[in-house]
Amino acid sequence: MALGGSSARATRLWILLTVVLNVVIALVLAGGLVWLAGRPGLRQRVDLTLYEENTLDENARSVLDNLPAPVEVDVFFRPFERPLDAIGAQVQGRMYEILVQAAEQAPGKVRITNHPFQPAGEEYAELVANMRRLGISDLNCFVISQGERRTAVSLLGDVAEVDLGVPSRREGAYRPPSLLEFRGQEALVEGILRVTQGERPLLLFSTGQGERAIFESGEARLGRLHTTLAADGFRIENWDPREDGAIPEECAVLAIVGPEEPFTPEAAGWIADYVRGGGSVIAAPGLRLGGGAGSVPDILAKLGVLVQPGVVCQPVINAAGLPVQGVEDCAQVLVRASGMRAKHPVTGPLRRGDRRVLVPWARALQRGEPPAGAVLIELLRSSEYTWEDFPNAQGEFEYRWDQGREREGPFTVAMSLGFEPLDSAPIVPGTNSERRECRVLAIGSPEVFVDGVFDTNRDFLLNAFNWASEREFRVAISPRRVDDRRLAVGQDRSLFWLGLVSIWGLPLVCVAFALLAAWRRMR
């Protein structure tokens, strides 16, 4: 009996040890899997929501993953007063979700501290103390800090634009507030870059040769580009070679947008010296395409990019779905994602996001003889259904393909060029490090930059200036697919299908339902 009791106790002890060991092994495995899931290089996240609400834009993820040091995000939200209570709660909820996603994307690099609003008591005193410590006086914002550098991002203005509506309660007059624009990811990334990028890089826009005005707004001006680049962390000034002399060494990028007159030999020499010393240039010829020494085609030709005299055109699709030539709209060339370089920092994110770039009045670009060791890459190409339109004897474009003397597409309308500095390269404030290479971006038309097409070309331009200034981050955030509902009228058969459905499809469906109802009544 004793032997049997001892055996039973041993069996129970063995079972207990087995259970404890299994529990320990399970805990170790679970902890190990959780640890592995937290490693940025090993974890895989899958967003099963319809419109990918739980996924940050690829460019935002790139900025977060490459943070050199952790950033602190202090959140100060409080309920909005009427009539903004409902719309304010919506903005707060969406922004806080983005902050949580950022912390999950870069664990340990983005640390969020929520300071809940308390109207009275010790908690309120602590809230006020934290606000004073961070240098803010208003709530409904979040503060991004890295060391002694910090910036405050307001919900209304920086994150969201709200239409206040009509507060009148009279019949027919009241209109509730509405959300016009939400740019939470952009506001977060811009704030992070403001506290991590150091000095603001200097962009110089050439002036004095008939270039587009950067400090003015209008359909053919660059005011919206100026506002966006300034918000992106750039310092923007004009460069007039007649008044300012040589290009300063602290210039990160020189932009030459649409000069209608050539530079003087002295100014052209300054531009050449700037590029040889590691400078970056973004250049687009004027609409009149003036040639000769000191012109943009001459400057680009010495760098290996040849600007062709014709204008790239494509047929316009009318309401009947037929291609039409001979109208000025043929010069509005739309480059789709398939015409963008897939692995270039400027166009790669746009291609993956199925974006478009509008290049009106574009000159075709061809390869010439670049400097030794230079890498020349074609960034934007028109479709195969384009042609290079040449002016007639009177100097006017006819926007009609002449098979005998005009070439068919596709055509390159934007090129990038990179090569090692030919002279000693200075350290440029606001960029990541000492200049590694000269960077040149040639675009076939100055119309790419103007306010009239800025909504379409915004991300392309931001990527272009960030690449040219050798900043390793890009702030261009692609909108959700649910918001991208544009019709490329005249560029494809969308107008034809729209007319077919509205003029024929819907009436025929109604007639079919009427006949079906009549047939059922007759039975």
C-alpha positions in Angstrom: 0.0 0.0 0.0 2.8 2.4 0.9 4.5 1.6 -2.3 1.3 2.3 -4.2 0.8 5.6 -2.4 4.4 6.6 -3.2 3.9 5.8 -6.8 0.7 7.9 -6.9 2.4 10.8 -5.3 5.2 10.5 -7.8 2.8 10.4 -10.7 0.9 13.5 -9.4 4.3 15.3 -8.9 5.3 14.3 -12.5 2.0 15.6 -13.8 2.4 18.9 -11.9 5.9 19.4 -13.1 4.8 18.6 -16.7 2.0 21.2 -16.4 4.4 23.8 -14.9 7.0 23.1 -17.6 4.4 23.4 -20.4 3.1 26.7 -18.9 6.7 28.0 -18.7 7.4 26.9 -22.3 4.1 28.5 -23.4 5.0 31.8 -21.7 8.5 31.8 -23.1 7.2 31.1 -26.6 4.5 33.8 -26.2 7.0 36.3 -24.9 9.4 35.4 -27.7 6.8 35.9 -30.3 5.7 39.2 -28.8 9.4 40.3 -28.8 9.9 39.2 -32.4 6.7 41.0 -33.4 8.1 44.2 -32.0 11.3 44.0 -34.1 10.9 46.5 -37.0 12.8 44.3 -39.4 10.8 41.1 -38.6 7.2 42.1 -37.9 4.6 42.1 -40.7 1.4 44.2 -40.4 -1.7 43.5 -42.4 -4.4 46.1 -42.7 -7.7 44.4 -43.4 -9.8 47.7 -43.4 -11.5 48.6 -46.7 -9.7 51.9 -47.2 -6.5 51.1 -45.2 -7.3 53.5 -42.4 -4.9 51.6 -40.1 -1.9 52.1 -42.4 0.4 55.1 -42.6 1.6 56.4 -46.0 4.8 54.8 -47.2 6.6 58.1 -47.1 5.5 58.7 -43.5 6.7 55.3 -42.6 10.1 56.0 -44.2 10.5 59.2 -42.2 9.6 57.4 -38.9 11.8 54.4 -39.6 14.8 56.7 -40.3 14.5 58.9 -37.2 18.0 59.5 -35.9 16.8 59.9 -32.3 13.5 59.4 -30.4 10.9 62.2 -30.4 8.3 63.0 -27.7 4.7 63.8 -28.6 2.7 65.5 -25.9 -1.0 65.6 -26.7 -3.3 68.4 -25.3 -6.8 67.8 -26.4 -10.0 69.1 -24.8 -13.7 69.1 -26.0 -14.5 71.8 -28.5 -17.3 74.2 -27.8 -20.4 74.3 -29.9 -21.0 74.4 -32.8 -17.6 72.6 -33.4 -18.1 69.9 -30.7 -19.0 67.1 -33.2 -16.5 68.0 -36.0 -13.8 68.7 -33.4 -14.3 65.2 -31.8 -13.9 63.7 -35.3 -10.7 65.5 -35.9 -9.3 64.6 -32.5 -10.2 60.9 -32.9 -8.6 60.7 -36.4 -5.4 62.5 -35.3 -5.0 60.4 -32.2 -5.3 57.2 -34.3 -2.5 58.5 -36.5 -0.3 59.2 -33.5 -0.9 55.7 -32.2 0.0 54.2 -35.6 3.2 56.3 -35.6 4.2 54.9 -32.2 3.5 51.4 -33.4 5.4 52.0 -36.6 8.5 53.2 -34.8 8.5 51.7 -31.3 10.9 53.4 -29.0 11.4 56.3 -31.5 7.9 57.9 -31.1 6.8 58.3 -27.5 3.3 59.6 -26.9 2.2 61.3 -23.6 -1.5 62.2 -23.3 -2.4 65.1 -21.0 -6.2 64.7 -20.4 -8.1 67.9 -19.9 -9.2 68.5 -16.3 -11.2 71.7 -15.6 -10.1 72.0 -11.9 -8.1 70.5 -9.1 -4.5 69.3 -8.9 -4.8 67.7 -12.3 -5.5 71.0 -13.9 -2.5 72.6 -12.2 -0.3 69.8 -13.5 -1.8 70.3 -17.0 -1.0 74.1 -16.9 2.5 73.3 -15.7 3.1 71.0 -18.6 1.8 73.5 -21.0 4.2 76.2 -19.6 7.1 73.8 -19.7 6.5 73.1 -23.4 5.8 76.8 -24.2 2.2 76.6 -25.3 -0.9 78.6 -24.2 -3.7 77.0 -26.1 -5.1 73.5 -26.0 -6.2 71.2 -28.9 -2.7 70.8 -30.2 0.1 68.4 -29.8 3.8 69.3 -29.2 6.6 67.4 -30.9 10.0 67.6 -29.1 13.5 66.3 -29.5 15.9 67.6 -26.9 15.5 71.4 -26.7 13.9 71.7 -30.2 10.1 71.6 -30.2 7.1 72.6 -32.4 3.4 72.8 -31.7 0.8 71.5 -34.2 -2.7 72.9 -33.9 -5.7 70.8 -34.8 -7.5 73.6 -36.5 -5.3 75.1 -39.1 -2.3 72.7 -39.2 -4.2 69.4 -39.1 -7.7 70.2 -40.4 -9.5 73.0 -42.2 -13.1 73.4 -41.1 -16.0 75.3 -42.6 -17.8 76.9 -39.7 -21.2 76.7 -41.6 -24.1 79.1 -40.9 -25.0 79.1 -37.1 -28.4 80.8 -37.7 -31.3 78.6 -36.6 -33.8 80.3 -39.0 -35.5 77.9 -41.4 -33.4 77.3 -44.5 -30.4 79.3 -43.2 -28.7 76.9 -40.8 -25.7 74.9 -42.1 -23.7 72.8 -39.7 -19.8 72.9 -39.7 -18.1 70.6 -42.0 -14.6 69.2 -42.5 -13.0 70.6 -45.7 -9.6 69.0 -45.5 -7.8 66.7 -43.1 -4.0 66.3 -43.4 -3.0 64.6 -40.1 -0.2 62.5 -41.5 1.4 65.5 -43.3 1.1 67.7 -40.2 2.7 65.0 -38.0 5.6 64.3 -40.4 6.2 68.0 -41.1 6.3 68.6 -37.3 8.8 65.8 -36.8 11.0 67.1 -39.6 11.0 70.6 -38.2 12.5 69.4 -34.9 14.9 66.8 -36.4 16.2 68.3 -39.7 18.4 71.0 -38.1 18.8 74.2 -40.2 16.4 75.0 -43.0 18.0 74.5 -46.4 18.1 77.5 -48.7 16.2 77.4 -52.0 17.1 80.1 -54.5 14.7 80.9 -57.4 16.4 82.7 -60.2 14.7 86.0 -61.3 15.4 88.8 -63.8 15.1 86.7 -67.0 11.3 86.5 -67.1 11.0 83.5 -64.7 7.7 82.6 -63.0 7.2 84.6 -59.7 7.6 82.4 -56.6 6.2 85.0 -54.2 3.0 85.7 -56.1 -0.2 83.7 -56.5 -2.1 83.1 -59.7 -2.8 80.5 -62.3 0.7 81.0 -63.9 2.6 81.9 -60.7 4.2 79.8 -58.1 2.6 81.1 -54.8 1.2 77.7 -53.8 4.6 76.0 -54.4 6.2 78.6 -52.2 3.7 78.1 -49.4 4.2 74.3 -49.5 8.0 74.4 -49.6 8.1 76.8 -46.7 5.9 74.5 -44.7 8.2 71.6 -45.7 11.1 73.3 -43.9 12.8 75.2 -46.8 14.0 78.8 -46.7 13.1 80.5 -50.0 14.7 83.5 -51.6 15.1 85.0 -55.0 18.5 85.2 -56.8 18.9 88.0 -59.3 22.4 87.6 -60.8 22.5 91.3 -61.8 22.0 92.4 -58.2 23.2 89.5 -56.0 26.3 88.3 -57.8 27.5 84.7 -57.5 25.4 82.0 -56.0 26.1 81.7 -52.3 27.7 78.5 -51.0 24.8 77.9 -48.5 22.3 77.5 -51.4 21.0 73.9 -51.3 19.0 74.1 -54.6 18.9 76.6 -57.4 15.5 76.6 -59.3 15.4 78.0 -62.8 11.7 78.0 -63.8 10.8 79.3 -67.2 13.2 82.1 -68.0 12.2 83.8 -71.3 15.7 85.4 -71.7 19.1 83.9 -71.5 21.5 84.5 -68.6 24.4 86.7 -69.1 27.8 85.0 -69.7 28.9 86.0 -66.2 25.7 84.5 -64.6 25.9 81.4 -66.7 29.5 81.0 -65.5 28.3 81.3 -61.9 25.7 78.6 -62.5 28.3 76.3 -64.0 30.7 76.9 -61.0 27.9 76.2 -58.6 27.0 72.8 -60.2 30.7 71.9 -60.4 31.1 72.5 -56.7 28.3 70.2 -55.7 25.2 72.4 -56.2 21.8 71.1 -57.2 19.6 72.6 -60.0 16.0 72.2 -61.0 15.5 73.7 -64.4 12.7 74.1 -66.9 12.9 76.1 -70.1 10.6 79.0 -70.9 7.5 78.6 -73.1 9.3 80.5 -76.0 12.3 78.1 -75.7 14.9 80.8 -76.3 18.2 79.2 -77.5 21.7 80.4 -77.5 24.4 80.8 -74.9 23.1 81.2 -71.4 19.7 79.8 -72.1 18.2 76.8 -70.2 18.6 74.5 -73.2 22.3 75.6 -73.4 22.9 75.0 -69.6 21.2 71.6 -69.7 23.0 70.5 -72.9 26.4 71.0 -71.2 25.1 68.6 -68.5 23.9 66.0 -71.0 20.2 66.8 -71.4 19.0 68.0 -74.8 15.8 70.0 -75.0 13.9 69.4 -78.2 12.1 72.3 -80.0 8.7 70.7 -80.5 5.8 70.5 -78.0 4.6 67.1 -76.8 0.9 66.7 -77.7 -1.7 64.0 -77.4 -5.3 63.6 -78.7 -8.2 64.8 -76.6 -11.0 62.3 -76.1 -14.4 63.9 -76.7 -17.8 62.8 -75.3 -18.2 60.3 -78.1 -15.1 58.5 -77.0 -13.2 59.6 -80.2 -9.7 61.2 -80.3 -9.7 64.8 -81.4 -6.7 66.8 -82.7 -6.2 70.4 -83.7 -7.2 72.0 -80.3 -5.0 73.7 -77.8 -5.9 71.1 -75.1 -3.8 68.6 -77.0 -0.8 70.2 -75.3 -2.0 69.2 -71.8 0.0 66.0 -71.5 -0.9 63.7 -68.5 1.8 61.3 -67.4 0.3 58.3 -65.7 1.9 55.9 -63.1 3.1 53.6 -65.9 5.2 56.4 -67.4 7.1 57.1 -64.1 10.5 55.6 -63.1 9.7 52.9 -60.5 12.8 53.0 -58.4 13.7 56.7 -58.2 13.0 58.6 -55.0 11.1 61.3 -56.9 8.7 59.1 -58.9 8.8 55.8 -57.1 6.2 56.7 -54.4 4.0 58.3 -57.0 4.0 55.2 -59.2 3.2 53.0 -56.2 0.4 55.3 -55.3 -1.0 55.3 -58.9 -0.6 59.1 -59.0 -0.4 61.4 -62.1 1.7 64.4 -63.2 0.3 67.0 -65.5 3.0 68.5 -67.9 1.4 71.1 -70.1 3.3 72.5 -73.0 6.1 70.1 -72.5 9.3 70.0 -74.5 10.8 66.5 -75.1 14.1 65.7 -73.5 16.8 63.5 -75.0 20.1 62.1 -73.8 23.2 64.0 -74.7 26.8 63.7 -73.4 26.7 64.0 -69.6 29.9 64.5 -67.4 32.1 61.5 -66.8 30.6 59.1 -64.3 27.2 60.8 -64.4 24.0 58.7 -64.0 21.2 60.1 -66.3 17.7 58.7 -65.6 14.4 59.3 -67.4 11.8 60.1 -64.8 8.6 60.9 -66.7 7.6 59.6 -70.1 4.5 60.4 -72.1 2.3 57.6 -73.6 2.8 56.1 -77.0 -0.2 58.0 -78.3 1.7 61.3 -78.3 3.6 63.2 -80.9 6.0 66.1 -81.1 4.2 69.1 -82.6 6.3 71.6 -84.5 5.3 75.2 -85.4 4.2 76.0 -88.9 5.8 78.7 -91.1 4.1 81.4 -89.1 5.5 80.1 -85.9 2.1 78.7 -84.6 1.4 75.2 -83.3 -1.4 73.4 -85.1 -1.8 70.6 -82.5 -2.2 68.1 -85.3 0.1 65.2 -86.1 2.0 65.6 -89.4 3.1 62.1 -90.2 5.7 63.3 -92.7 7.8 65.6 -90.3 6.8 64.9 -86.7 7.8 62.1 -84.4 5.5 59.7 -82.5 5.9 59.1 -78.8 6.6 58.1 -76.1 8.8 61.1 -75.1 10.8 61.8 -72.0 9.6 65.1 -70.3 11.6 64.9 -67.1 15.2 63.6 -66.4 17.5 63.5 -63.4 21.2 63.6 -63.4 23.7 62.8 -60.6 27.5 62.9 -60.6 30.3 63.5 -58.1 31.3 67.2 -57.6 34.0 68.2 -60.1 35.4 70.8 -57.6 35.5 70.8 -53.8 32.0 70.5 -52.3 31.1 72.8 -49.3 28.9 71.7 -46.4 25.4 73.0 -47.2 23.3 74.0 -44.1 20.0 72.2 -43.9 21.0 69.1 -45.8 22.0 65.8 -44.2 25.8 66.0 -44.6 28.5 67.2 -46.9 27.6 67.2 -50.5 27.9 63.7 -51.9 27.0 64.5 -55.5 25.7 67.1 -57.9 22.0 66.7 -58.7 20.1 68.1 -61.6 16.5 67.7 -62.4 15.4 68.8 -65.9 11.7 69.3 -66.6 10.3 70.0 -70.1 7.8 72.7 -69.0 7.6 75.5 -66.5 3.8 74.9 -66.3 4.5 71.9 -64.1 5.2 74.3 -61.2 2.3 76.8 -61.5 -0.7 77.2 -59.2 -3.2 76.1 -61.8 -2.0 72.5 -61.8 -0.5 72.4 -58.3 -3.2 70.1 -56.8 -2.2 67.4 -59.3 1.6 67.9 -59.2 2.1 68.7 -55.5 3.7 65.4 -54.4 5.9 65.3 -57.5 7.3 68.8 -56.8 7.9 68.1 -53.1 9.7 64.9 -53.9 11.8 66.7 -56.5 13.0 69.5 -54.2 13.7 67.1 -51.3 15.7 64.8 -53.6 17.6 67.8 -55.1 18.5 69.1 -51.6 19.8 65.6 -50.6 17.3 65.3 -47.7 16.7 61.6 -47.1 13.0 62.2 -46.3 10.0 63.0 -48.4 6.8 64.6 -47.0 4.6 63.9 -50.0 1.6 61.9 -48.6 -0.6 60.1 -51.0 -4.3 60.6 -50.2 -6.5 57.6 -49.5 -7.9 55.9 -52.5 -11.4 56.6 -51.2 -10.7 60.4 -51.7 -9.2 60.0 -55.2 -12.2 60.3 -57.4 -10.9 62.4 -60.3 -12.1 62.1 -63.9 -9.3 62.7 -66.4 -11.7 64.3 -68.8 -10.2 64.5 -72.3 -7.2 62.3 -71.3 -9.1 58.9 -71.5 -12.5 57.5 -72.3 -14.0 58.5 -69.0 -16.2 61.3 -70.6 -17.5 58.8 -73.2 -18.5 56.2 -70.5 -20.0 58.9 -68.4 -22.2 60.1 -71.3 -23.0 56.5 -72.3 -24.3 55.7 -68.8 -26.1 58.9 -68.2 -27.7 59.4 -71.6 -28.4 55.8 -72.6 -27.8 53.5 -69.7 -30.0 55.0 -67.0 -33.0 55.6 -69.3 -32.8 52.1 -70.7 -32.7 50.6 -67.2 -35.9 52.6 -66.3 -37.6 51.4 -69.5 -36.7 47.9 -68.7 -38.2 48.1 -65.2 -41.3 49.7 -66.7 -41.7 46.9 -69.2 -41.1 44.3 -66.5 -43.8 45.9 -64.3 -46.3 46.0 -67.2 -45.6 42.4 -68.1 -46.2 41.3 -64.5 -49.5 43.2 -64.4 -50.7 41.5 -67.6 -50.1 38.0 -66.2 
